[in-house]
């Protein structure tokens, strides 16, 4: 069973309204997928499995596609090794 939820965030600046990314949350039985879109383009995909570490899908060649992951030839998993 898949469930999708769209969450929008917004930030107000002194010079006007600035919209943050639109986040689509797709909850599955084995993992939850977060799709981040800005200006209608898919910018980031985060996968949070029920077991294991969360990871991101990134384009194989970051120089093509102009930041839109839907135009990337291939997406590869990438893990965060450490944060501080």
PDB file of N, CA, C and O in Angstrom:
ATOM      1  N   UNK A   1       0.838  -1.166   0.000  1.00  0.00           N
ATOM      2  CA  UNK A   1       0.000   0.000   0.000  1.00  0.00           C
ATOM      3  C   UNK A   1       0.893   1.242   0.000  1.00  0.00           C
ATOM      4  O   UNK A   1       1.799   1.351   0.826  1.00  0.00           O
ATOM      5  N   UNK A   2       0.650   2.158  -0.900  1.00  0.00           N
ATOM      6  CA  UNK A   2       1.401   3.406  -0.974  1.00  0.00           C
ATOM      7  C   UNK A   2       0.490   4.556  -0.597  1.00  0.00           C
ATOM      8  O   UNK A   2      -0.690   4.574  -0.948  1.00  0.00           O
ATOM      9  N   UNK A   3       1.047   5.509   0.117  1.00  0.00           N
ATOM     10  CA  UNK A   3       0.295   6.676   0.508  1.00  0.00           C
ATOM     11  C   UNK A   3       1.151   7.888   0.181  1.00  0.00           C
ATOM     12  O   UNK A   3       2.332   7.919   0.527  1.00  0.00           O
ATOM     13  N   UNK A   4       0.584   8.875  -0.472  1.00  0.00           N
ATOM     14  CA  UNK A   4       1.336  10.075  -0.829  1.00  0.00           C
ATOM     15  C   UNK A   4       0.773  11.267  -0.066  1.00  0.00           C
ATOM     16  O   UNK A   4      -0.440  11.399   0.097  1.00  0.00           O
ATOM     17  N   UNK A   5       1.648  12.113   0.389  1.00  0.00           N
ATOM     18  CA  UNK A   5       1.283  13.305   1.118  1.00  0.00           C
ATOM     19  C   UNK A   5       2.155  14.434   0.597  1.00  0.00           C
ATOM     20  O   UNK A   5       3.376  14.294   0.529  1.00  0.00           O
ATOM     21  N   UNK A   6       1.545  15.546   0.230  1.00  0.00           N
ATOM     22  CA  UNK A   6       2.300  16.683  -0.276  1.00  0.00           C
ATOM     23  C   UNK A   6       2.344  17.747   0.811  1.00  0.00           C
ATOM     24  O   UNK A   6       1.311  18.154   1.342  1.00  0.00           O
ATOM     25  N   UNK A   7       3.534  18.184   1.127  1.00  0.00           N
ATOM     26  CA  UNK A   7       3.744  19.189   2.156  1.00  0.00           C
ATOM     27  C   UNK A   7       4.452  20.364   1.505  1.00  0.00           C
ATOM     28  O   UNK A   7       5.453  20.178   0.814  1.00  0.00           O
ATOM     29  N   UNK A   8       3.951  21.556   1.714  1.00  0.00           N
ATOM     30  CA  UNK A   8       4.605  22.748   1.181  1.00  0.00           C
ATOM     31  C   UNK A   8       5.119  23.587   2.335  1.00  0.00           C
ATOM     32  O   UNK A   8       4.448  23.753   3.353  1.00  0.00           O
ATOM     33  N   UNK A   9       6.306  24.103   2.159  1.00  0.00           N
ATOM     34  CA  UNK A   9       6.864  25.005   3.150  1.00  0.00           C
ATOM     35  C   UNK A   9       7.101  26.348   2.487  1.00  0.00           C
ATOM     36  O   UNK A   9       7.367  26.411   1.287  1.00  0.00           O
ATOM     37  N   UNK A  10       7.008  27.399   3.242  1.00  0.00           N
ATOM     38  CA  UNK A  10       7.273  28.713   2.666  1.00  0.00           C
ATOM     39  C   UNK A  10       8.025  29.567   3.679  1.00  0.00           C
ATOM     40  O   UNK A  10       7.883  29.400   4.891  1.00  0.00           O
ATOM     41  N   UNK A  11       8.821  30.479   3.155  1.00  0.00           N
ATOM     42  CA  UNK A  11       9.608  31.384   3.974  1.00  0.00           C
ATOM     43  C   UNK A  11       9.321  32.790   3.490  1.00  0.00           C
ATOM     44  O   UNK A  11       9.274  33.029   2.283  1.00  0.00           O
ATOM     45  N   UNK A  12       9.130  33.711   4.395  1.00  0.00           N
ATOM     46  CA  UNK A  12       8.856  35.093   4.022  1.00  0.00           C
ATOM     47  C   UNK A  12      10.127  35.914   4.228  1.00  0.00           C
ATOM     48  O   UNK A  12      10.720  35.904   5.307  1.00  0.00           O
ATOM     49  N   UNK A  13      10.527  36.614   3.192  1.00  0.00           N
ATOM     50  CA  UNK A  13      11.713  37.472   3.262  1.00  0.00           C
ATOM     51  C   UNK A  13      11.281  38.924   3.188  1.00  0.00           C
ATOM     52  O   UNK A  13      10.127  39.220   2.878  1.00  0.00           O
ATOM     53  N   UNK A  14      12.209  39.832   3.474  1.00  0.00           N
ATOM     54  CA  UNK A  14      11.897  41.262   3.477  1.00  0.00           C
ATOM     55  C   UNK A  14      11.520  41.761   2.085  1.00  0.00           C
ATOM     56  O   UNK A  14      10.710  42.681   1.966  1.00  0.00           O
ATOM     57  N   UNK A  15      12.090  41.171   1.021  1.00  0.00           N
ATOM     58  CA  UNK A  15      11.818  41.644  -0.333  1.00  0.00           C
ATOM     59  C   UNK A  15      10.626  40.945  -0.986  1.00  0.00           C
ATOM     60  O   UNK A  15      10.347  41.206  -2.156  1.00  0.00           O
ATOM     61  N   UNK A  16       9.925  40.082  -0.289  1.00  0.00           N
ATOM     62  CA  UNK A  16       8.755  39.419  -0.863  1.00  0.00           C
ATOM     63  C   UNK A  16       8.673  37.967  -0.436  1.00  0.00           C
ATOM     64  O   UNK A  16       9.422  37.500   0.422  1.00  0.00           O
ATOM     65  N   UNK A  17       7.745  37.275  -1.056  1.00  0.00           N
ATOM     66  CA  UNK A  17       7.559  35.864  -0.726  1.00  0.00           C
ATOM     67  C   UNK A  17       8.558  34.993  -1.476  1.00  0.00           C
ATOM     68  O   UNK A  17       8.771  35.159  -2.677  1.00  0.00           O
ATOM     69  N   UNK A  18       9.160  34.069  -0.751  1.00  0.00           N
ATOM     70  CA  UNK A  18      10.053  33.084  -1.338  1.00  0.00           C
ATOM     71  C   UNK A  18       9.514  31.723  -0.940  1.00  0.00           C
ATOM     72  O   UNK A  18       9.374  31.429   0.247  1.00  0.00           O
ATOM     73  N   UNK A  19       9.214  30.897  -1.921  1.00  0.00           N
ATOM     74  CA  UNK A  19       8.697  29.560  -1.632  1.00  0.00           C
ATOM     75  C   UNK A  19       9.828  28.589  -1.461  1.00  0.00           C
ATOM     76  O   UNK A  19      10.814  28.624  -2.198  1.00  0.00           O
ATOM     77  N   UNK A  20       9.684  27.729  -0.493  1.00  0.00           N
ATOM     78  CA  UNK A  20      10.631  26.647  -0.290  1.00  0.00           C
ATOM     79  C   UNK A  20      10.244  25.479  -1.187  1.00  0.00           C
ATOM     80  O   UNK A  20       9.323  25.593  -1.995  1.00  0.00           O
ATOM     81  N   UNK A  21      10.935  24.371  -1.049  1.00  0.00           N
ATOM     82  CA  UNK A  21      10.644  23.217  -1.905  1.00  0.00           C
ATOM     83  C   UNK A  21       9.309  22.566  -1.543  1.00  0.00           C
ATOM     84  O   UNK A  21       8.881  22.598  -0.389  1.00  0.00           O
ATOM     85  N   UNK A  22       8.664  21.978  -2.542  1.00  0.00           N
ATOM     86  CA  UNK A  22       7.495  21.145  -2.327  1.00  0.00           C
ATOM     87  C   UNK A  22       7.996  19.744  -2.039  1.00  0.00           C
ATOM     88  O   UNK A  22       8.839  19.221  -2.767  1.00  0.00           O
ATOM     89  N   UNK A  23       7.488  19.137  -0.992  1.00  0.00           N
ATOM     90  CA  UNK A  23       7.941  17.805  -0.588  1.00  0.00           C
ATOM     91  C   UNK A  23       6.786  16.827  -0.751  1.00  0.00           C
ATOM     92  O   UNK A  23       5.706  17.024  -0.195  1.00  0.00           O
ATOM     93  N   UNK A  24       7.032  15.759  -1.528  1.00  0.00           N
ATOM     94  CA  UNK A  24       6.067  14.682  -1.677  1.00  0.00           C
ATOM     95  C   UNK A  24       6.577  13.499  -0.871  1.00  0.00           C
ATOM     96  O   UNK A  24       7.699  13.035  -1.073  1.00  0.00           O
ATOM     97  N   UNK A  25       5.742  13.012   0.049  1.00  0.00           N
ATOM     98  CA  UNK A  25       6.121  11.885   0.899  1.00  0.00           C
ATOM     99  C   UNK A  25       5.344  10.664   0.429  1.00  0.00           C
ATOM    100  O   UNK A  25       4.114  10.673   0.399  1.00  0.00           O
ATOM    101  N   UNK A  26       6.066   9.619   0.063  1.00  0.00           N
ATOM    102  CA  UNK A  26       5.460   8.373  -0.398  1.00  0.00           C
ATOM    103  C   UNK A  26       5.808   7.301   0.614  1.00  0.00           C
ATOM    104  O   UNK A  26       6.948   6.839   0.673  1.00  0.00           O
ATOM    105  N   UNK A  27       4.819   6.901   1.418  1.00  0.00           N
ATOM    106  CA  UNK A  27       5.050   5.911   2.471  1.00  0.00           C
ATOM    107  C   UNK A  27       4.709   4.527   1.942  1.00  0.00           C
ATOM    108  O   UNK A  27       3.592   4.287   1.483  1.00  0.00           O
ATOM    109  N   UNK A  28       5.666   3.626   2.007  1.00  0.00           N
ATOM    110  CA  UNK A  28       5.473   2.246   1.596  1.00  0.00           C
ATOM    111  C   UNK A  28       5.640   1.314   2.778  1.00  0.00           C
ATOM    112  O   UNK A  28       5.881   1.757   3.900  1.00  0.00           O
ATOM    113  N   UNK A  29       5.511   0.035   2.524  1.00  0.00           N
ATOM    114  CA  UNK A  29       5.646  -0.953   3.600  1.00  0.00           C
ATOM    115  C   UNK A  29       7.094  -1.103   4.050  1.00  0.00           C
ATOM    116  O   UNK A  29       7.351  -1.344   5.229  1.00  0.00           O
ATOM    117  N   UNK A  30       8.047  -0.964   3.121  1.00  0.00           N
ATOM    118  CA  UNK A  30       9.451  -1.189   3.451  1.00  0.00           C
ATOM    119  C   UNK A  30      10.285   0.082   3.526  1.00  0.00           C
ATOM    120  O   UNK A  30      11.400   0.060   4.047  1.00  0.00           O
ATOM    121  N   UNK A  31       9.754   1.201   3.005  1.00  0.00           N
ATOM    122  CA  UNK A  31      10.531   2.439   3.008  1.00  0.00           C
ATOM    123  C   UNK A  31       9.611   3.640   2.815  1.00  0.00           C
ATOM    124  O   UNK A  31       8.464   3.501   2.390  1.00  0.00           O
ATOM    125  N   UNK A  32      10.137   4.822   3.135  1.00  0.00           N
ATOM    126  CA  UNK A  32       9.453   6.090   2.893  1.00  0.00           C
ATOM    127  C   UNK A  32      10.332   6.907   1.960  1.00  0.00           C
ATOM    128  O   UNK A  32      11.538   7.026   2.175  1.00  0.00           O
ATOM    129  N   UNK A  33       9.722   7.466   0.928  1.00  0.00           N
ATOM    130  CA  UNK A  33      10.454   8.240  -0.076  1.00  0.00           C
ATOM    131  C   UNK A  33      10.030   9.703   0.040  1.00  0.00           C
ATOM    132  O   UNK A  33       8.841  10.015   0.092  1.00  0.00           O
ATOM    133  N   UNK A  34      11.020  10.592   0.081  1.00  0.00           N
ATOM    134  CA  UNK A  34      10.777  12.032   0.107  1.00  0.00           C
ATOM    135  C   UNK A  34      11.292  12.611  -1.207  1.00  0.00           C
ATOM    136  O   UNK A  34      12.483  12.515  -1.507  1.00  0.00           O
ATOM    137  N   UNK A  35      10.399  13.208  -1.987  1.00  0.00           N
ATOM    138  CA  UNK A  35      10.786  13.863  -3.243  1.00  0.00           C
ATOM    139  C   UNK A  35      10.695  15.368  -3.038  1.00  0.00           C
ATOM    140  O   UNK A  35       9.636  15.894  -2.697  1.00  0.00           O
ATOM    141  N   UNK A  36      11.809  16.053  -3.248  1.00  0.00           N
ATOM    142  CA  UNK A  36      11.875  17.499  -3.080  1.00  0.00           C
ATOM    143  C   UNK A  36      11.876  18.156  -4.460  1.00  0.00           C
ATOM    144  O   UNK A  36      12.761  17.899  -5.276  1.00  0.00           O
ATOM    145  N   UNK A  37      10.873  19.009  -4.714  1.00  0.00           N
ATOM    146  CA  UNK A  37      10.768  19.730  -5.984  1.00  0.00           C
ATOM    147  C   UNK A  37      10.831  21.230  -5.722  1.00  0.00           C
ATOM    148  O   UNK A  37      10.279  21.738  -4.746  1.00  0.00           O
ATOM    149  N   UNK A  38      11.518  21.916  -6.620  1.00  0.00           N
ATOM    150  CA  UNK A  38      11.575  23.370  -6.558  1.00  0.00           C
ATOM    151  C   UNK A  38      11.411  23.904  -7.965  1.00  0.00           C
ATOM    152  O   UNK A  38      12.151  23.523  -8.872  1.00  0.00           O
ATOM    153  N   UNK A  39      10.445  24.781  -8.146  1.00  0.00           N
ATOM    154  CA  UNK A  39      10.147  25.303  -9.475  1.00  0.00           C
ATOM    155  C   UNK A  39       9.652  24.213 -10.418  1.00  0.00           C
ATOM    156  O   UNK A  39       9.840  24.311 -11.631  1.00  0.00           O
ATOM    157  N   UNK A  40       9.024  23.180  -9.876  1.00  0.00           N
ATOM    158  CA  UNK A  40       8.506  22.084 -10.693  1.00  0.00           C
ATOM    159  C   UNK A  40       9.541  21.039 -11.079  1.00  0.00           C
ATOM    160  O   UNK A  40       9.195  20.049 -11.723  1.00  0.00           O
ATOM    161  N   UNK A  41      10.808  21.231 -10.702  1.00  0.00           N
ATOM    162  CA  UNK A  41      11.868  20.278 -11.050  1.00  0.00           C
ATOM    163  C   UNK A  41      12.248  19.445  -9.836  1.00  0.00           C
ATOM    164  O   UNK A  41      12.348  19.964  -8.724  1.00  0.00           O
ATOM    165  N   UNK A  42      12.457  18.159 -10.053  1.00  0.00           N
ATOM    166  CA  UNK A  42      12.852  17.239  -8.995  1.00  0.00           C
ATOM    167  C   UNK A  42      14.313  17.491  -8.644  1.00  0.00           C
ATOM    168  O   UNK A  42      15.199  17.253  -9.465  1.00  0.00           O
ATOM    169  N   UNK A  43      14.572  17.979  -7.413  1.00  0.00           N
ATOM    170  CA  UNK A  43      15.915  18.366  -7.012  1.00  0.00           C
ATOM    171  C   UNK A  43      16.615  17.336  -6.127  1.00  0.00           C
ATOM    172  O   UNK A  43      17.836  17.196  -6.194  1.00  0.00           O
ATOM    173  N   UNK A  44      15.846  16.606  -5.289  1.00  0.00           N
ATOM    174  CA  UNK A  44      16.471  15.677  -4.358  1.00  0.00           C
ATOM    175  C   UNK A  44      15.498  14.558  -4.032  1.00  0.00           C
ATOM    176  O   UNK A  44      14.293  14.790  -3.932  1.00  0.00           O
ATOM    177  N   UNK A  45      16.015  13.342  -3.864  1.00  0.00           N
ATOM    178  CA  UNK A  45      15.221  12.194  -3.453  1.00  0.00           C
ATOM    179  C   UNK A  45      15.910  11.579  -2.239  1.00  0.00           C
ATOM    180  O   UNK A  45      17.089  11.229  -2.294  1.00  0.00           O
ATOM    181  N   UNK A  46      15.163  11.450  -1.143  1.00  0.00           N
ATOM    182  CA  UNK A  46      15.690  10.832   0.071  1.00  0.00           C
ATOM    183  C   UNK A  46      14.883   9.565   0.336  1.00  0.00           C
ATOM    184  O   UNK A  46      13.652   9.594   0.329  1.00  0.00           O
ATOM    185  N   UNK A  47      15.573   8.467   0.567  1.00  0.00           N
ATOM    186  CA  UNK A  47      14.948   7.184   0.858  1.00  0.00           C
ATOM    187  C   UNK A  47      15.235   6.844   2.321  1.00  0.00           C
ATOM    188  O   UNK A  47      16.391   6.828   2.746  1.00  0.00           O
ATOM    189  N   UNK A  48      14.184   6.575   3.081  1.00  0.00           N
ATOM    190  CA  UNK A  48      14.338   6.173   4.480  1.00  0.00           C
ATOM    191  C   UNK A  48      13.759   4.768   4.621  1.00  0.00           C
ATOM    192  O   UNK A  48      12.545   4.604   4.737  1.00  0.00           O
ATOM    193  N   UNK A  49      14.639   3.738   4.611  1.00  0.00           N
ATOM    194  CA  UNK A  49      14.137   2.370   4.759  1.00  0.00           C
ATOM    195  C   UNK A  49      13.716   2.107   6.207  1.00  0.00           C
ATOM    196  O   UNK A  49      14.195   2.767   7.129  1.00  0.00           O
ATOM    197  N   UNK A  50      12.819   1.141   6.396  1.00  0.00           N
ATOM    198  CA  UNK A  50      12.417   0.765   7.753  1.00  0.00           C
ATOM    199  C   UNK A  50      13.588   0.183   8.530  1.00  0.00           C
ATOM    200  O   UNK A  50      13.644   0.308   9.754  1.00  0.00           O
ATOM    201  N   UNK A  51      14.518  -0.451   7.834  1.00  0.00           N
ATOM    202  CA  UNK A  51      15.706  -1.016   8.454  1.00  0.00           C
ATOM    203  C   UNK A  51      16.917  -0.520   7.687  1.00  0.00           C
ATOM    204  O   UNK A  51      16.975  -0.664   6.466  1.00  0.00           O
ATOM    205  N   UNK A  52      17.875   0.057   8.373  1.00  0.00           N
ATOM    206  CA  UNK A  52      19.075   0.559   7.717  1.00  0.00           C
ATOM    207  C   UNK A  52      19.132   2.077   7.739  1.00  0.00           C
ATOM    208  O   UNK A  52      18.247   2.741   8.278  1.00  0.00           O
ATOM    209  N   UNK A  53      20.175   2.603   7.152  1.00  0.00           N
ATOM    210  CA  UNK A  53      20.419   4.043   7.135  1.00  0.00           C
ATOM    211  C   UNK A  53      19.700   4.713   5.960  1.00  0.00           C
ATOM    212  O   UNK A  53      19.580   4.121   4.888  1.00  0.00           O
ATOM    213  N   UNK A  54      19.220   5.948   6.159  1.00  0.00           N
ATOM    214  CA  UNK A  54      18.647   6.707   5.040  1.00  0.00           C
ATOM    215  C   UNK A  54      19.726   7.016   4.000  1.00  0.00           C
ATOM    216  O   UNK A  54      20.908   7.117   4.331  1.00  0.00           O
ATOM    217  N   UNK A  55      19.311   7.165   2.747  1.00  0.00           N
ATOM    218  CA  UNK A  55      20.246   7.521   1.683  1.00  0.00           C
ATOM    219  C   UNK A  55      19.551   8.412   0.668  1.00  0.00           C
ATOM    220  O   UNK A  55      18.326   8.535   0.662  1.00  0.00           O
ATOM    221  N   UNK A  56      20.354   9.034  -0.192  1.00  0.00           N
ATOM    222  CA  UNK A  56      19.859   9.932  -1.227  1.00  0.00           C
ATOM    223  C   UNK A  56      20.155   9.325  -2.588  1.00  0.00           C
ATOM    224  O   UNK A  56      21.140   8.605  -2.750  1.00  0.00           O
ATOM    225  N   UNK A  57      19.305   9.613  -3.567  1.00  0.00           N
ATOM    226  CA  UNK A  57      19.590   9.229  -4.948  1.00  0.00           C
ATOM    227  C   UNK A  57      20.150  10.451  -5.650  1.00  0.00           C
ATOM    228  O   UNK A  57      19.525  11.511  -5.666  1.00  0.00           O
ATOM    229  N   UNK A  58      21.330  10.298  -6.230  1.00  0.00           N
ATOM    230  CA  UNK A  58      22.009  11.399  -6.906  1.00  0.00           C
ATOM    231  C   UNK A  58      22.312  10.978  -8.344  1.00  0.00           C
ATOM    232  O   UNK A  58      22.459   9.786  -8.615  1.00  0.00           O
ATOM    233  N   UNK A  59      22.407  11.938  -9.270  1.00  0.00           N
ATOM    234  CA  UNK A  59      22.720  11.576 -10.657  1.00  0.00           C
ATOM    235  C   UNK A  59      24.138  11.030 -10.791  1.00  0.00           C
ATOM    236  O   UNK A  59      25.054  11.450 -10.084  1.00  0.00           O
ATOM    237  N   UNK A  60      24.296  10.091 -11.710  1.00  0.00           N
ATOM    238  CA  UNK A  60      25.625   9.524 -11.968  1.00  0.00           C
ATOM    239  C   UNK A  60      26.569  10.608 -12.470  1.00  0.00           C
ATOM    240  O   UNK A  60      27.714  10.694 -12.027  1.00  0.00           O
ATOM    241  N   UNK A  61      26.090  11.430 -13.388  1.00  0.00           N
ATOM    242  CA  UNK A  61      26.886  12.532 -13.925  1.00  0.00           C
ATOM    243  C   UNK A  61      26.222  13.833 -13.488  1.00  0.00           C
ATOM    244  O   UNK A  61      25.194  14.223 -14.041  1.00  0.00           O
ATOM    245  N   UNK A  62      26.798  14.496 -12.511  1.00  0.00           N
ATOM    246  CA  UNK A  62      26.186  15.717 -11.965  1.00  0.00           C
ATOM    247  C   UNK A  62      26.297  16.921 -12.884  1.00  0.00           C
ATOM    248  O   UNK A  62      25.722  17.970 -12.592  1.00  0.00           O
ATOM    249  N   UNK A  63      27.021  16.796 -13.984  1.00  0.00           N
ATOM    250  CA  UNK A  63      27.196  17.928 -14.898  1.00  0.00           C
ATOM    251  C   UNK A  63      26.092  18.008 -15.942  1.00  0.00           C
ATOM    252  O   UNK A  63      26.010  19.002 -16.663  1.00  0.00           O
ATOM    253  N   UNK A  64      25.233  16.983 -16.046  1.00  0.00           N
ATOM    254  CA  UNK A  64      24.137  17.012 -17.015  1.00  0.00           C
ATOM    255  C   UNK A  64      22.805  17.091 -16.289  1.00  0.00           C
ATOM    256  O   UNK A  64      22.721  16.764 -15.105  1.00  0.00           O
ATOM    257  N   UNK A  65      21.774  17.518 -16.983  1.00  0.00           N
ATOM    258  CA  UNK A  65      20.441  17.560 -16.415  1.00  0.00           C
ATOM    259  C   UNK A  65      20.075  18.861 -15.742  1.00  0.00           C
ATOM    260  O   UNK A  65      18.913  19.061 -15.388  1.00  0.00           O
ATOM    261  N   UNK A  66      21.041  19.761 -15.553  1.00  0.00           N
ATOM    262  CA  UNK A  66      20.791  21.076 -14.975  1.00  0.00           C
ATOM    263  C   UNK A  66      20.093  21.000 -13.621  1.00  0.00           C
ATOM    264  O   UNK A  66      19.288  21.876 -13.301  1.00  0.00           O
ATOM    265  N   UNK A  67      20.379  19.976 -12.818  1.00  0.00           N
ATOM    266  CA  UNK A  67      19.821  19.867 -11.478  1.00  0.00           C
ATOM    267  C   UNK A  67      18.481  19.169 -11.394  1.00  0.00           C
ATOM    268  O   UNK A  67      18.011  18.885 -10.292  1.00  0.00           O
ATOM    269  N   UNK A  68      17.843  18.882 -12.532  1.00  0.00           N
ATOM    270  CA  UNK A  68      16.556  18.186 -12.525  1.00  0.00           C
ATOM    271  C   UNK A  68      16.814  16.684 -12.593  1.00  0.00           C
ATOM    272  O   UNK A  68      17.298  16.181 -13.607  1.00  0.00           O
ATOM    273  N   UNK A  69      16.490  15.967 -11.514  1.00  0.00           N
ATOM    274  CA  UNK A  69      16.793  14.537 -11.452  1.00  0.00           C
ATOM    275  C   UNK A  69      15.983  13.718 -12.444  1.00  0.00           C
ATOM    276  O   UNK A  69      16.382  12.605 -12.788  1.00  0.00           O
ATOM    277  N   UNK A  70      14.854  14.244 -12.913  1.00  0.00           N
ATOM    278  CA  UNK A  70      14.062  13.516 -13.902  1.00  0.00           C
ATOM    279  C   UNK A  70      14.762  13.466 -15.258  1.00  0.00           C
ATOM    280  O   UNK A  70      14.437  12.621 -16.092  1.00  0.00           O
ATOM    281  N   UNK A  71      15.723  14.367 -15.483  1.00  0.00           N
ATOM    282  CA  UNK A  71      16.477  14.375 -16.737  1.00  0.00           C
ATOM    283  C   UNK A  71      17.790  13.604 -16.644  1.00  0.00           C
ATOM    284  O   UNK A  71      18.494  13.461 -17.644  1.00  0.00           O
ATOM    285  N   UNK A  72      18.122  13.112 -15.473  1.00  0.00           N
ATOM    286  CA  UNK A  72      19.381  12.380 -15.290  1.00  0.00           C
ATOM    287  C   UNK A  72      19.283  11.002 -15.923  1.00  0.00           C
ATOM    288  O   UNK A  72      18.228  10.368 -15.890  1.00  0.00           O
ATOM    289  N   UNK A  73      20.387  10.543 -16.499  1.00  0.00           N
ATOM    290  CA  UNK A  73      20.417   9.227 -17.137  1.00  0.00           C
ATOM    291  C   UNK A  73      20.285   8.103 -16.121  1.00  0.00           C
ATOM    292  O   UNK A  73      19.557   7.138 -16.352  1.00  0.00           O
ATOM    293  N   UNK A  74      20.985   8.223 -14.999  1.00  0.00           N
ATOM    294  CA  UNK A  74      20.993   7.164 -13.989  1.00  0.00           C
ATOM    295  C   UNK A  74      21.156   7.791 -12.611  1.00  0.00           C
ATOM    296  O   UNK A  74      21.929   8.733 -12.443  1.00  0.00           O
ATOM    297  N   UNK A  75      20.422   7.266 -11.617  1.00  0.00           N
ATOM    298  CA  UNK A  75      20.549   7.734 -10.250  1.00  0.00           C
ATOM    299  C   UNK A  75      21.242   6.658  -9.417  1.00  0.00           C
ATOM    300  O   UNK A  75      20.918   5.474  -9.515  1.00  0.00           O
ATOM    301  N   UNK A  76      22.193   7.084  -8.604  1.00  0.00           N
ATOM    302  CA  UNK A  76      22.952   6.167  -7.762  1.00  0.00           C
ATOM    303  C   UNK A  76      22.722   6.506  -6.291  1.00  0.00           C
ATOM    304  O   UNK A  76      22.512   7.673  -5.960  1.00  0.00           O
ATOM    305  N   UNK A  77      22.757   5.507  -5.398  1.00  0.00           N
ATOM    306  CA  UNK A  77      22.587   5.797  -3.974  1.00  0.00           C
ATOM    307  C   UNK A  77      23.821   6.482  -3.393  1.00  0.00           C
ATOM    308  O   UNK A  77      24.950   6.218  -3.807  1.00  0.00           O
ATOM    309  N   UNK A  78      23.584   7.359  -2.433  1.00  0.00           N
ATOM    310  CA  UNK A  78      24.651   8.074  -1.748  1.00  0.00           C
ATOM    311  C   UNK A  78      24.269   8.191  -0.277  1.00  0.00           C
ATOM    312  O   UNK A  78      23.170   8.647   0.039  1.00  0.00           O
ATOM    313  N   UNK A  79      25.171   7.783   0.638  1.00  0.00           N
ATOM    314  CA  UNK A  79      24.903   7.814   2.059  1.00  0.00           C
ATOM    315  C   UNK A  79      25.669   8.962   2.708  1.00  0.00           C
ATOM    316  O   UNK A  79      26.728   9.357   2.222  1.00  0.00           O
ATOM    317  N   UNK A  80      25.139   9.492   3.797  1.00  0.00           N
ATOM    318  CA  UNK A  80      25.839  10.467   4.616  1.00  0.00           C
ATOM    319  C   UNK A  80      26.734   9.691   5.563  1.00  0.00           C
ATOM    320  O   UNK A  80      26.241   8.882   6.349  1.00  0.00           O
ATOM    321  N   UNK A  81      28.038   9.919   5.508  1.00  0.00           N
ATOM    322  CA  UNK A  81      28.980   9.161   6.330  1.00  0.00           C
ATOM    323  C   UNK A  81      29.058   9.711   7.753  1.00  0.00           C
ATOM    324  O   UNK A  81      29.114   8.937   8.709  1.00  0.00           O
ATOM    325  N   UNK A  82      29.063  11.029   7.905  1.00  0.00           N
ATOM    326  CA  UNK A  82      29.054  11.616   9.232  1.00  0.00           C
ATOM    327  C   UNK A  82      28.519  13.024   9.131  1.00  0.00           C
ATOM    328  O   UNK A  82      28.597  13.664   8.082  1.00  0.00           O
ATOM    329  N   UNK A  83      27.969  13.504  10.245  1.00  0.00           N
ATOM    330  CA  UNK A  83      27.457  14.875  10.358  1.00  0.00           C
ATOM    331  C   UNK A  83      27.951  15.459  11.662  1.00  0.00           C
ATOM    332  O   UNK A  83      28.195  14.732  12.625  1.00  0.00           O
ATOM    333  N   UNK A  84      28.098  16.770  11.694  1.00  0.00           N
ATOM    334  CA  UNK A  84      28.470  17.424  12.943  1.00  0.00           C
ATOM    335  C   UNK A  84      27.779  18.754  13.034  1.00  0.00           C
ATOM    336  O   UNK A  84      27.954  19.476  14.016  1.00  0.00           O
TER     337      UNK A  84
END
